[in-house]
Amino acid sequence: MPSKFLAELSNDFKQLFETEIGYDVIIYAGETPNVKEIHAHSNILCIRSQYFHTAFSNKWAKKINGKFILKKPNIMPHIIEIIIRFIYCGNIELKNLQVEDMLKLLLAADELNIQQLSSYIQEYLIENNADFLRQNPSEILEIIFHERNAFEILCDFCVERICAEPKNWFNSDKFLSLKPSLLELLLKSTDLKMNEIEIWEKILNWCFAEQKVENDPTKWSKDDEEKIKESLKRFIPLIRFYDIEPEDFFYRVYNFKKILPQDLIHDLLEFHVVPNQKPKSDVLPSRFSKLGSSLLNSKVIPLFASWIDRKDPSYNYENLPYDFKLLHKSNQNFNNGFNATSFHRDCDNKGATIWIAKIQDSTQLIGGYNPLDWNGNCGSKSTDDSFLFNFTDITNITTARLGYVSTSIGAVYCKNNQGPSMGNLYCSNSNNWIYGVNGDCYPQLGISANITVEDVEVFQVIKRQ
């Protein structure tokens, strides 16, 4: 019954808008010669939009003969009419609109401060026009980037698409004309799946194109050097120079030393030449590709670090206390699946580790943290700091369930013929593992009693100095 009343109410407001009874607002939408006059009611507009409330209460909307006058030349008539109908009726139909019109509608909804509509349009675009967005992520980012906080949902989607397949975008003709602020946004991402040396060379090419100079330092004038330095300056802190291999650094970075900060060049030379030398300055976390994982999105890394330290609120990328180094990787295409011997060969005597395993034919990911080690062939080991976790959908980190050890004896189990067994989780020398649902060493996390894993990865947890 309530839904019937709401439908009738919506229809009554629709009739009020269409019949224009008692209207006191005139909106002139569009540019000459395509201006259209739209009539509305100020009370309804005010209660549904802060933009209109401010316009009418602060009197910056002119009032002539008892009617408010608003001019919106930057919004096309059919776009603002869709928005006004939404304000009156509370519903909207997008399926017959082209993507270009939906983007115009999105920008207009933001300008008129109708957040509910803005969020809905973004979600609708992602759900129903994902192919178009995947093919044109940079063009869409160019449109919405200036208000990326307002369009966070859509902006994040486009950035993720570019980061997932960056070479298509970096190699396109449009890349060289990209706005520097947008390029900066992408370089900040730890999910950019490219080798750092390739990223460095693409940034150089962008700078050369912007300053119209050749990619040949021997032909640069002093003025050329200064111009390139200025273009490059904002990107230098975002490039993971310490992740570039020594040979690539020498042949593909060092020869551009004249346009790089000299203290950075000195630190990099020392890092590559002096044995066991660590970076002297704070460095950004390695990107997704450098992590080497086929299973993890880098967004999970701060979460792991926070679980280890039992920290709430969570760490972010800027204050991570740990590095995660891939030690072991096995999947169903190698050695007939999981192999305990190779697991111990790669992971014994490496100290604290986090392991993850993907459940076959699903997006479920389980794993655990062992703060000790995996060596010894000694059976159970005791700790109060271990934990197990379960992502029911690894593409959505909010599905994570975490369980710290409740019985320290037997928290970790080390045997040469087993994998990362922990408490009531038995990891056999195969892809078929068993989880004791009645065990009490760890809380129940929704892991099935019999599980088949198809990918396993183990990361060494290294405390940052």
C-alpha positions in Angstrom: 0.0 0.0 0.0 2.7 2.6 0.9 4.4 2.1 -2.5 1.0 2.8 -4.2 0.6 6.1 -2.4 4.2 7.1 -3.3 3.5 6.3 -6.9 0.4 8.5 -6.8 2.3 11.3 -5.1 5.0 11.2 -7.7 2.4 11.3 -10.5 0.7 14.3 -8.8 3.9 16.2 -8.7 4.6 15.3 -12.3 1.2 16.8 -13.2 2.0 19.9 -11.3 5.2 20.4 -13.3 3.5 19.7 -16.6 0.5 21.9 -16.0 2.6 24.7 -14.5 -0.2 25.7 -12.1 1.0 28.5 -9.8 4.6 28.4 -11.1 6.9 31.2 -9.9 10.2 30.3 -11.5 11.3 30.8 -15.1 14.5 29.1 -16.2 16.1 30.0 -19.5 18.1 27.0 -20.6 20.6 26.7 -23.4 22.2 29.2 -25.7 20.8 31.4 -28.5 19.1 30.4 -30.8 18.1 27.2 -28.9 17.0 28.8 -25.6 14.0 27.1 -24.0 11.8 28.6 -21.2 11.1 26.1 -18.4 8.6 26.9 -15.6 8.8 25.5 -12.1 7.9 26.1 -8.4 10.5 27.7 -6.1 9.3 25.8 -3.0 9.9 22.4 -4.6 13.2 23.4 -6.1 14.4 24.8 -2.8 13.6 21.8 -0.7 15.3 19.4 -3.2 18.4 21.3 -4.1 20.7 23.5 -2.1 21.7 25.3 -5.3 18.1 26.6 -5.8 17.7 27.3 -2.1 20.7 29.5 -2.2 19.6 31.2 -5.4 16.2 32.1 -4.1 17.0 32.9 -0.5 20.1 35.1 -1.3 18.2 36.8 -4.1 20.9 36.4 -6.7 18.2 35.1 -8.9 16.3 38.1 -10.2 12.6 38.4 -9.5 10.5 40.1 -12.1 6.7 40.4 -11.7 6.7 38.0 -8.8 8.7 35.3 -10.7 12.3 34.2 -10.1 14.4 34.4 -13.3 17.3 32.0 -13.8 19.5 31.8 -16.9 21.5 28.6 -17.5 23.1 28.9 -20.9 25.6 26.2 -20.1 23.0 23.5 -19.6 21.0 22.2 -22.6 17.2 22.5 -22.4 16.5 18.8 -22.5 19.2 18.1 -19.8 17.8 20.6 -17.3 14.2 19.4 -18.1 15.3 15.8 -17.1 16.7 17.2 -13.8 13.6 19.3 -13.0 11.4 16.2 -13.6 13.6 14.2 -11.2 13.3 17.0 -8.6 9.5 16.8 -8.9 8.9 13.1 -9.3 11.9 11.4 -7.6 12.6 9.1 -10.6 14.5 9.1 -13.8 14.8 7.0 -16.9 18.3 6.8 -18.4 18.2 3.9 -20.8 17.2 6.0 -23.9 20.0 8.5 -23.3 23.4 8.3 -25.1 26.5 8.2 -22.9 27.4 11.7 -24.0 24.1 13.0 -22.7 24.4 11.1 -19.5 27.8 12.8 -18.9 26.2 16.2 -19.5 23.4 15.2 -17.1 26.0 14.2 -14.5 27.8 17.6 -14.8 24.6 19.5 -14.5 23.4 17.5 -11.5 26.7 18.4 -9.8 26.4 22.0 -10.7 22.8 22.1 -9.3 24.0 20.2 -6.2 21.8 17.2 -6.5 24.1 14.6 -5.0 21.6 11.7 -5.1 21.2 12.0 -8.8 24.9 12.4 -9.4 25.7 9.2 -7.5 22.9 7.3 -9.4 24.1 8.4 -12.8 27.7 7.3 -12.0 26.5 3.9 -10.8 24.2 3.5 -13.8 27.0 4.4 -16.3 29.4 1.8 -14.7 26.7 -0.9 -14.6 25.2 -0.4 -18.0 27.9 1.2 -20.2 31.0 -0.4 -18.9 32.3 -1.2 -22.4 32.1 2.4 -23.5 33.9 3.5 -20.3 36.6 0.9 -20.8 37.3 2.1 -24.4 37.3 5.8 -23.5 38.5 6.2 -19.9 40.9 9.1 -20.5 38.2 11.1 -22.4 35.8 10.7 -19.6 38.4 11.6 -17.0 39.1 14.8 -19.0 35.4 15.7 -18.6 35.0 15.0 -15.0 38.5 15.5 -13.5 38.0 19.1 -12.5 35.3 17.9 -10.0 36.8 14.5 -9.2 35.7 14.6 -5.6 32.1 14.9 -6.7 32.5 12.2 -9.3 34.6 9.8 -7.2 32.8 6.7 -8.2 33.2 7.2 -11.9 36.7 8.7 -11.6 37.9 5.7 -9.6 36.5 3.3 -12.2 38.2 5.1 -15.1 41.6 5.2 -13.2 41.3 1.5 -12.5 40.6 0.7 -16.1 43.7 2.7 -17.3 45.9 1.1 -14.6 44.7 -2.4 -15.6 45.7 -1.9 -19.3 48.0 1.2 -19.2 50.0 0.4 -22.4 47.0 1.0 -24.6 46.6 4.4 -23.1 50.3 5.4 -22.8 50.9 4.4 -26.4 47.9 6.3 -27.8 48.2 9.7 -29.6 46.0 11.3 -26.9 48.6 10.6 -24.2 51.0 13.4 -25.3 48.2 16.0 -25.0 47.0 14.9 -21.6 46.6 17.5 -18.9 49.5 17.3 -16.4 47.1 17.2 -13.4 45.4 14.1 -14.8 48.8 12.4 -15.5 49.8 13.2 -12.0 46.7 11.5 -10.7 47.5 8.3 -12.5 51.1 8.3 -11.5 50.0 8.3 -7.8 48.3 5.0 -8.2 50.0 1.9 -6.9 47.8 -0.2 -9.3 49.5 1.0 -12.5 50.5 -2.2 -14.2 53.7 -1.1 -15.9 57.4 -1.5 -15.3 58.7 1.7 -13.7 61.3 2.2 -16.4 58.6 2.2 -19.0 56.6 4.8 -16.9 59.7 6.9 -16.7 60.3 6.9 -20.4 56.6 7.7 -21.2 56.8 10.7 -18.8 59.9 11.9 -20.5 58.2 11.7 -23.9 55.3 13.7 -22.6 57.7 16.4 -21.3 59.5 16.5 -24.6 56.2 16.9 -26.5 55.1 19.6 -24.2 58.3 21.6 -24.6 58.8 20.6 -28.3 62.3 19.3 -27.9 64.1 16.3 -29.2 64.7 13.1 -27.2 68.5 13.7 -27.4 70.3 15.4 -24.5 73.3 16.2 -26.7 71.2 18.6 -28.7 69.6 20.5 -25.8 70.4 24.1 -25.1 70.6 25.3 -21.5 67.1 26.8 -22.0 65.8 23.4 -23.2 67.2 21.8 -20.0 65.4 24.3 -17.8 62.1 23.9 -19.6 62.2 20.1 -19.4 63.2 20.3 -15.7 60.1 22.5 -15.1 57.8 20.1 -16.9 59.3 17.1 -15.1 59.4 18.6 -11.6 55.9 17.7 -10.5 56.3 14.0 -11.6 59.7 13.2 -10.0 58.3 12.4 -6.5 55.8 10.0 -8.1 58.3 7.8 -10.0 59.6 4.8 -8.1 63.2 5.2 -9.2 64.4 2.6 -6.6 62.3 -0.1 -8.4 64.2 0.4 -11.7 66.8 -2.3 -12.3 70.5 -1.2 -12.2 71.1 -1.8 -15.9 68.0 0.2 -16.8 69.0 3.0 -14.4 72.5 3.3 -15.9 71.4 3.3 -19.6 67.9 4.8 -19.5 67.9 7.1 -16.5 71.4 8.2 -15.7 72.0 9.7 -19.1 69.2 12.2 -18.3 71.0 13.3 -15.1 71.1 17.0 -16.2 67.3 17.3 -15.8 67.1 15.3 -12.5 67.7 16.6 -9.0 71.4 16.0 -8.2 70.7 14.7 -4.7 68.4 12.1 -6.2 71.1 11.0 -8.7 73.6 10.7 -5.9 71.3 8.6 -3.8 70.4 6.3 -6.7 74.1 5.8 -7.6 74.9 4.9 -4.0 71.9 2.6 -3.8 73.0 0.7 -6.9 76.7 0.6 -6.3 77.1 0.2 -2.5 76.2 -3.4 -1.3 73.1 -3.5 1.0 72.6 0.2 0.7 69.0 1.3 1.5 67.2 4.3 0.1 68.1 7.4 2.0 64.8 9.2 1.6 61.2 8.1 2.0 60.1 6.2 -1.0 56.6 5.4 -2.3 55.4 1.8 -2.1 56.1 -0.4 -5.1 53.4 -0.6 -7.7 51.1 -3.6 -8.2 53.3 -5.0 -11.0 56.4 -4.9 -8.8 54.6 -6.8 -6.0 54.4 -9.7 -8.4 51.0 -10.9 -7.3 48.4 -12.4 -9.6 45.8 -12.4 -6.8 46.1 -9.2 -4.8 45.0 -5.7 -5.5 47.4 -3.3 -3.9 44.6 -1.8 -1.9 44.8 -4.9 0.4 48.4 -4.1 1.5 47.5 -1.3 4.0 44.8 -3.6 5.4 47.3 -6.4 5.9 49.8 -4.1 7.7 47.0 -2.8 9.9 45.9 -6.3 10.8 49.5 -7.2 11.8 49.7 -4.2 14.1 46.1 -4.4 15.2 45.8 -0.8 14.1 42.5 1.1 13.8 42.2 3.3 11.9 44.1 1.5 9.1 47.4 2.5 7.7 47.6 4.2 4.3 50.2 3.9 1.6 52.2 6.9 3.0 52.7 5.4 6.5 53.1 1.7 5.8 55.5 0.1 8.3 56.1 -3.0 6.2 57.2 -4.2 2.8 55.8 -7.3 1.3 58.1 -9.5 -0.8 56.8 -12.3 -2.9 58.6 -15.6 -1.9 56.5 -18.3 -3.4 53.9 -18.6 -6.1 52.2 -21.8 -7.3 49.0 -22.5 -9.3 47.2 -25.3 -11.0 49.4 -24.9 -14.1 52.6 -25.7 -12.3 53.7 -28.9 -10.7 50.1 -30.2 -10.6 49.1 -27.5 -8.2 50.3 -26.8 -4.7 53.5 -28.5 -3.7 54.7 -28.6 0.0 58.4 -29.2 -0.9 58.6 -26.0 -3.1 56.7 -24.1 -0.5 59.2 -24.9 2.2 62.1 -24.4 -0.2 61.0 -20.9 -0.8 59.6 -19.9 2.5 61.6 -21.6 5.3 63.9 -19.4 7.4 62.3 -16.2 6.0 60.7 -15.1 9.2 57.2 -13.6 9.2 55.0 -14.2 6.2 51.5 -13.7 4.9 50.1 -16.4 2.6 47.0 -16.2 0.4 45.1 -18.9 -1.5 42.4 -18.5 -4.1 39.5 -21.0 -3.9 38.8 -22.8 -7.1 36.2 -21.3 -9.5 35.4 -18.4 -7.2 36.5 -14.9 -6.2 37.0 -16.2 -2.6 40.5 -15.7 -1.1 41.7 -17.1 2.2 45.0 -16.6 4.0 46.9 -16.1 7.2 49.7 -14.4 8.9 52.5 -16.4 10.6 54.7 -14.0 12.6 57.3 -16.8 13.2 58.6 -19.0 10.3 57.8 -22.2 8.4 61.0 -24.2 9.1 61.6 -27.0 11.6 59.4 -29.9 10.6 58.5 -29.8 14.3 54.7 -29.7 14.3 53.0 -27.0 16.3 54.4 -23.6 17.2 52.9 -21.2 19.6 52.1 -17.5 19.0 49.6 -14.9 20.2 50.0 -12.7 17.0 48.9 -14.9 14.1 45.6 -14.6 12.3 43.5 -16.1 9.5 41.3 -14.2 7.1 38.6 -14.8 4.4 37.6 -12.5 1.6 34.4 -13.9 0.2 35.0 -11.6 -2.8 38.6 -10.4 -3.3 37.3 -7.7 -5.7 35.6 -6.1 -2.7 37.8 -5.7 0.3 34.8 -4.9 2.5 33.9 -8.6 2.4 37.0 -9.5 4.5 36.5 -11.5 7.8 39.5 -11.5 10.2 40.1 -13.9 13.1 43.1 -13.5 15.5 44.4 -16.7 17.2 42.4 -17.5 20.4 44.5 -20.5 21.5 48.2 -19.9 21.0 49.3 -23.5 21.3 49.1 -25.0 17.7 48.5 -21.6 16.1 51.1 -22.5 13.4 51.9 -26.0 12.2 55.2 -26.8 10.5 55.7 -30.1 8.6 57.7 -30.7 5.5 54.8 -32.5 3.9 52.3 -29.7 4.5 51.8 -26.2 3.4 50.9 -23.2 5.6 48.8 -25.1 8.1 47.5 -23.0 10.9 45.4 -24.2 13.8 42.4 -26.0 12.5 43.4 -25.4 8.8 45.2 -28.4 7.3 47.0 -27.6 4.1 48.0 -30.9 2.5 50.5 -31.5 -0.2 47.9 -31.0 -2.9 45.2 -28.6 -3.9 42.7 -30.1 -1.5 42.8 -28.6 2.0 40.6 -29.2 5.1 39.3 -26.6 7.5 38.1 -27.9 10.9 34.9 -26.1 11.3 34.6 -27.3 14.9 38.2 -26.2 15.9 38.7 -23.4 18.4 42.2 -22.2 17.6 40.8 -19.4 15.4 37.2 -18.0 15.1 34.9 -19.3 12.5 35.3 -17.2 9.3 32.9 -18.8 6.9 35.5 -21.1 5.3 34.1 -24.4 4.1 35.3 -27.7 5.6 36.6 -29.0 2.3 38.3 -26.5 0.0 40.2 -26.7 -3.3 42.8 -24.1 -3.9 44.0 -23.1 -7.4 46.6 -20.4 -6.6 48.8 -19.9 -3.6 51.1 -17.0 -2.9 53.4 -16.3 0.1 54.9 -12.9 1.0 57.7 -12.2 3.4 56.8 -9.4 5.8 59.7 -7.0 6.2 59.7 -4.3 8.8 60.8 -1.0 7.4 63.8 0.7 9.0 
